[in-house]
């Protein structure tokens, strides 16, 4: 009975470890769980603190296990905080510097995707390292539309490529070009082929992107980009975009947009 009691004491530490690993791996499901069910997350945190204080004398193997696991969880949590602080510091200035360094590469990728995707098709593809993390496709001609995330996106990528006419070589080339530009993914439709969105980076649940055009922006597009806080017009062929997630800021702030546009009057 005492062994079972000691084993049960270890469960809160296991839960905290799994949460830390999920946060460290940027698992969106873990983040949603922590946010929506925060009151459940607090229970193992409080219990682990109580058990740690009660075991600090390390008078037996069980107490030593609890103390060591507590230290490891603390170190893992610190690593989560450090990893978050080492993410790309995505700001309009960062985006401008990155765009200036890779504008030609972005134009080449746009042209490449335009020839790779079948007519009347669209694709929304985002990578997490080498694997597909988000893969949405649509073919108006065949009336096929599919959306997949996480493991399914990678598992079903061959059939999704077929729907929009992507070959394995074209798929790998897109991934390589994105990697060379240090970007995450693309969104493109043959119905508006003069524009392609290139996903730059994520910060928390938000995503920073470039809207790349193969022709100069129209006056309507410029006006919309100036008025919409989610958009910042950079030059005649590029608009920066920030899209928020379930929580956190949903757009650029008014202050950072105004300051950036005053310093970079490229229009």
C-alpha positions as CSV (number, residue, x, y, z in Angstrom):
1,X,0.0,0.0,0.0
2,X,2.9,2.4,0.8
3,X,4.5,1.7,-2.6
4,X,1.3,2.6,-4.4
5,X,1.0,5.8,-2.4
6,X,4.6,6.7,-3.3
7,X,3.9,5.9,-7.0
8,X,0.9,8.2,-6.9
9,X,3.0,11.0,-5.6
10,X,5.1,10.8,-8.7
11,X,2.1,11.4,-11.1
12,X,2.1,15.2,-10.7
13,X,5.8,15.3,-11.6
14,X,5.1,13.2,-14.7
15,X,2.3,15.5,-15.8
16,X,4.5,18.6,-15.4
17,X,7.3,16.9,-17.4
18,X,4.9,16.1,-20.2
19,X,3.6,19.7,-20.3
20,X,7.1,21.1,-20.3
21,X,8.1,18.8,-23.2
22,X,4.9,19.8,-25.1
23,X,5.7,23.5,-24.7
24,X,9.3,23.0,-25.6
25,X,8.2,21.2,-28.8
26,X,5.7,24.0,-29.5
27,X,2.9,21.5,-29.5
28,X,-0.2,23.6,-30.1
29,X,-2.5,21.1,-28.4
30,X,-0.5,21.3,-25.1
31,X,-0.6,25.1,-25.3
32,X,-4.4,25.1,-25.8
33,X,-4.8,22.6,-22.9
34,X,-2.8,24.8,-20.5
35,X,-4.7,27.9,-21.5
36,X,-8.2,26.5,-21.5
37,X,-7.8,24.2,-18.5
38,X,-5.3,26.2,-16.5
39,X,-7.2,25.3,-13.3
40,X,-6.4,21.6,-13.9
41,X,-2.8,22.4,-14.6
42,X,-2.4,24.2,-11.3
43,X,-3.3,21.0,-9.3
44,X,-0.2,19.0,-10.3
45,X,1.9,22.1,-9.8
46,X,0.7,22.6,-6.3
47,X,0.9,18.9,-5.4
48,X,4.5,18.7,-6.7
49,X,5.5,21.7,-4.6
50,X,3.9,20.1,-1.5
51,X,5.6,16.8,-2.1
52,X,8.9,18.4,-2.8
53,X,8.9,20.3,0.5
54,X,7.9,17.1,2.3
55,X,10.8,15.2,0.7
56,X,13.6,17.8,0.9
57,X,15.4,15.8,3.6
58,X,15.9,12.9,1.2
59,X,15.5,10.2,3.9
60,X,14.7,7.4,1.4
61,X,14.9,6.6,-2.3
62,X,11.3,7.8,-3.0
63,X,12.1,11.2,-1.5
64,X,15.3,11.5,-3.4
65,X,13.4,10.7,-6.6
66,X,10.9,13.4,-5.9
67,X,13.7,16.0,-5.2
68,X,15.7,15.1,-8.3
69,X,12.6,15.1,-10.5
70,X,11.6,18.5,-9.1
71,X,15.0,19.9,-10.0
72,X,14.8,18.4,-13.5
73,X,11.3,19.9,-14.1
74,X,12.5,23.3,-12.9
75,X,15.4,23.1,-15.4
76,X,13.1,21.9,-18.2
77,X,10.8,24.9,-17.5
78,X,13.7,27.2,-17.5
79,X,14.7,25.7,-20.9
80,X,11.2,26.4,-22.2
81,X,11.5,30.1,-21.2
82,X,15.0,30.3,-22.8
83,X,13.8,28.7,-26.0
84,X,10.9,31.1,-26.2
85,X,13.3,34.0,-25.8
86,X,15.6,32.7,-28.5
87,X,12.8,32.7,-31.1
88,X,13.1,35.1,-34.0
89,X,12.4,38.6,-32.8
90,X,9.8,39.2,-35.5
91,X,9.3,42.9,-35.9
92,X,8.6,45.0,-39.0
93,X,12.3,46.0,-39.0
94,X,13.4,42.3,-38.8
95,X,11.0,41.5,-41.7
96,X,12.4,44.4,-43.8
97,X,16.0,43.3,-43.2
98,X,15.1,39.7,-44.1
99,X,13.1,40.7,-47.2
100,X,15.9,42.9,-48.5
101,X,18.3,40.0,-48.2
102,X,16.0,37.5,-49.9
103,X,13.6,39.4,-52.2
104,X,15.1,37.8,-55.3
105,X,14.8,34.4,-53.8
106,X,11.1,35.1,-52.9
107,X,10.5,36.2,-56.5
108,X,12.1,33.0,-57.8
109,X,10.0,30.8,-55.4
110,X,6.8,32.6,-56.5
111,X,7.6,31.9,-60.2
112,X,8.5,28.3,-59.4
113,X,5.3,27.6,-57.5
114,X,3.3,29.3,-60.3
115,X,4.6,26.7,-62.8
116,X,4.5,23.8,-60.4
117,X,0.8,24.0,-59.3
118,X,-1.9,22.9,-61.7
119,X,-4.4,25.4,-63.1
120,X,-7.4,26.2,-60.9
121,X,-5.6,24.8,-57.8
122,X,-4.5,26.4,-54.5
123,X,-2.1,25.3,-51.8
124,X,-1.4,26.3,-48.2
125,X,1.8,24.5,-47.0
126,X,3.8,25.1,-43.8
127,X,6.8,23.1,-42.6
128,X,8.1,22.2,-39.2
129,X,11.6,21.3,-40.0
130,X,11.6,18.7,-42.7
131,X,8.0,17.5,-42.2
132,X,4.8,19.1,-43.4
133,X,2.9,20.6,-40.4
134,X,0.0,22.2,-42.3
135,X,-1.1,21.1,-45.8
136,X,-4.3,22.5,-47.4
137,X,-5.1,21.9,-51.0
138,X,-8.0,22.7,-53.3
139,X,-8.7,21.8,-56.9
140,X,-11.7,23.6,-58.4
141,X,-11.7,21.5,-61.6
142,X,-12.1,18.2,-59.7
143,X,-13.9,19.9,-56.8
144,X,-11.5,18.3,-54.2
145,X,-10.6,20.3,-51.1
146,X,-8.7,18.9,-48.2
147,X,-7.1,20.4,-45.0
148,X,-4.7,18.5,-42.8
149,X,-2.5,19.5,-39.9
150,X,0.4,18.0,-37.8
151,X,0.9,14.2,-38.3
152,X,-1.8,13.9,-40.9
153,X,-0.3,16.6,-43.1
154,X,3.0,14.7,-43.3
155,X,1.3,11.3,-43.6
156,X,-1.0,12.3,-46.4
157,X,1.4,14.6,-48.3
158,X,1.7,12.3,-51.3
159,X,-2.0,12.2,-52.0
160,X,-2.3,16.0,-51.3
161,X,0.5,16.7,-53.8
162,X,-1.4,14.7,-56.5
163,X,-4.5,16.8,-56.0
164,X,-2.7,20.0,-57.0
165,X,-0.2,18.4,-59.5
166,X,2.9,18.7,-57.4
167,X,5.7,16.1,-58.1
168,X,8.0,14.8,-55.3
169,X,10.8,16.8,-56.8
170,X,8.8,20.0,-56.9
171,X,7.7,19.5,-53.3
172,X,11.3,19.0,-52.2
173,X,12.4,22.1,-54.2
174,X,9.8,24.2,-52.5
175,X,10.9,23.0,-49.1
176,X,14.6,23.6,-49.9
177,X,14.0,27.1,-51.2
178,X,12.0,27.9,-48.1
179,X,14.8,26.5,-45.9
180,X,17.4,28.5,-47.8
181,X,15.4,31.7,-47.1
182,X,14.8,30.6,-43.5
183,X,11.0,30.7,-44.0
184,X,8.2,28.3,-43.0
185,X,5.8,27.9,-45.8
186,X,3.7,29.3,-48.7
187,X,0.1,30.1,-49.6
188,X,-0.7,30.3,-53.3
189,X,-3.7,30.1,-55.6
190,X,-3.7,30.0,-59.4
191,X,-6.9,32.1,-59.3
192,X,-4.8,35.0,-58.1
193,X,-1.4,33.9,-59.3
194,X,0.1,37.4,-59.2
195,X,0.3,37.1,-55.5
196,X,1.9,34.6,-53.1
197,X,2.1,34.6,-49.3
198,X,5.4,33.4,-47.8
199,X,5.2,32.5,-44.1
200,X,8.3,34.0,-42.4
201,X,8.1,33.0,-38.7
202,X,5.9,32.3,-35.7
203,X,6.0,34.0,-32.3
204,X,3.7,32.2,-29.9
205,X,0.5,31.6,-31.8
206,X,1.0,34.5,-34.2
207,X,2.5,34.3,-37.6
208,X,4.5,36.9,-39.6
209,X,4.2,36.7,-43.4
210,X,5.2,38.4,-46.7
211,X,2.6,39.0,-49.4
212,X,4.7,39.0,-52.6
213,X,3.3,40.4,-55.8
214,X,4.6,39.9,-59.4
215,X,3.3,43.3,-60.4
216,X,3.0,46.7,-58.7
217,X,0.4,47.1,-56.0
218,X,-2.8,48.8,-57.1
219,X,-4.0,51.9,-55.3
220,X,-6.8,49.9,-53.7
221,X,-4.3,47.4,-52.3
222,X,-2.0,50.2,-51.0
223,X,-4.9,51.9,-49.3
224,X,-6.1,48.6,-47.8
225,X,-2.6,47.8,-46.5
226,X,-2.3,51.3,-44.9
227,X,-5.7,51.1,-43.2
228,X,-5.5,47.5,-42.0
229,X,-3.4,47.1,-38.8
230,X,-2.6,43.5,-39.8
231,X,-0.8,44.8,-42.9
232,X,2.2,47.0,-43.5
233,X,3.0,48.0,-47.1
234,X,6.8,47.9,-47.6
235,X,7.3,48.6,-51.3
236,X,5.4,48.3,-54.6
237,X,5.7,44.5,-54.6
238,X,5.6,43.5,-50.9
239,X,3.2,43.8,-48.0
240,X,4.1,42.6,-44.5
241,X,1.3,40.7,-42.6
242,X,0.8,39.6,-39.0
243,X,-2.0,37.2,-38.1
244,X,-2.7,36.4,-34.5
245,X,-3.8,33.1,-33.0
246,X,-6.4,32.1,-30.4
247,X,-4.8,34.4,-27.8
248,X,-2.4,37.3,-27.9
249,X,-2.2,40.3,-30.3
250,X,-4.1,39.9,-33.5
251,X,-2.4,42.6,-35.5
252,X,0.7,44.9,-35.5
253,X,0.3,47.6,-33.0
254,X,-0.6,51.1,-34.2
255,X,2.6,52.5,-32.7
256,X,5.0,50.0,-34.4
257,X,3.2,50.3,-37.7
258,X,3.3,54.1,-37.7
259,X,6.9,54.3,-36.6
260,X,8.0,51.8,-39.2
261,X,6.2,53.5,-42.1
262,X,7.7,56.9,-41.1
263,X,11.2,55.4,-41.2
264,X,10.6,53.4,-44.4
265,X,8.7,55.5,-46.9
266,X,9.3,53.1,-49.8
267,X,6.0,53.5,-51.5
